[in-house]
């Protein structure tokens, strides 16, 4: 998913900084491939269910380690079919396809996602990431992206800093509460006088108000 890909860039970047001479590939959904066209990634491999598998196998078979950042079955069996020697990550009933599968850490719900994944990697293969895993990255915006953002900004008559916030995810347990976003935005506005743009679907509004216990939106 889009949000999972973006947040995973913190892990990928930390691996690159710790191993600057390695060759690093990132296999993602085709819809997010342009988003991770980044200088620290050597190869972006788009793949989704239903696409021809052989071209992907040919691209990844030469890699030494596959670090699985999610829990999907295809993330495990594709490296398995490519005979990558080390396949590490969350076991999640897919141990058959992995060489180093571990269970979810007991304290994972108390951790920021990238710290949680870092712990999974460390538990699986003993790799302790020493670089900052919280720095997220996306590719530079295209001219089309800039034009769309420009159209949105024209709608605001106010001066000040423009901040876009995407507070909702596909799974409620990943969501920060609306009350906390409200406090965060109030603090930013008190200091910088901001114009906020909330990104999401219409169905997110009522759903997240209910989950927040009646907080503001």
ZIWOMO-V293810 format. One record per backbone hydrogen bond with DSSP energy under -1.0 kcal/mol. NH is the residue of the N-H (numbers start at 1). CO is the residue of the C=O. E is the energy in kcal/mol with one decimal. If there is no record, write none. Layout:
NH_CO_E, NH_CO_E
This chain:
5_1_-2.2, 6_2_-2.3, 7_3_-2.5, 8_4_-1.6, 9_6_-1.1, 12_8_-2.2, 13_9_-2.7, 14_10_-1.6, 15_11_-2.2, 16_12_-2.2, 17_13_-2.5, 18_14_-1.8, 19_15_-2.1, 22_19_-1.8, 26_43_-2.4, 28_45_-1.5, 32_29_-2.1, 33_30_-1.0, 37_34_-1.2, 38_36_-2.0, 41_38_-1.5, 42_24_-1.6, 43_24_-1.6, 45_26_-2.3, 47_28_-2.7, 51_48_-2.3, 57_53_-2.3, 58_54_-2.4, 59_55_-1.2, 60_56_-2.1, 61_57_-1.8, 63_60_-1.8, 66_86_-3.0, 68_88_-3.3, 76_73_-1.5, 77_73_-2.6, 78_74_-1.6, 80_76_-1.5, 81_77_-2.5, 82_78_-1.7, 83_80_-1.4, 84_79_-2.2, 86_64_-1.5, 88_66_-2.7, 89_100_-1.8, 91_102_-3.2, 94_91_-1.9, 97_94_-1.7, 98_95_-1.4, 99_87_-1.4, 100_87_-2.3, 102_89_-2.1, 108_105_-1.7, 110_107_-1.4, 111_108_-1.6, 116_112_-2.2, 117_113_-2.5, 118_114_-2.0, 119_115_-2.0, 120_116_-2.0, 121_117_-2.5, 122_118_-2.4, 123_119_-2.8, 124_120_-2.1, 125_121_-2.5, 126_122_-1.9, 139_35_-2.4, 146_142_-2.3, 147_143_-2.0, 148_144_-2.2, 149_145_-2.4, 150_146_-2.4, 151_147_-1.9, 152_148_-1.7, 153_149_-2.5, 154_150_-1.6, 155_152_-1.3, 156_153_-1.6, 163_195_-2.9, 165_197_-2.8, 174_171_-1.8, 175_172_-1.6, 181_177_-1.8, 182_178_-2.5, 183_179_-2.2, 184_180_-2.6, 185_181_-2.8, 186_182_-2.2, 187_183_-2.2, 188_184_-2.1, 189_185_-2.7, 190_186_-2.4, 191_187_-1.4, 192_188_-3.1, 193_189_-1.9, 195_161_-3.0, 197_163_-2.3, 199_165_-3.0, 204_201_-1.3, 205_202_-1.0, 207_203_-1.3, 208_204_-2.4, 209_205_-1.7, 210_206_-2.4, 211_207_-1.7, 213_210_-1.1, 214_209_-2.1
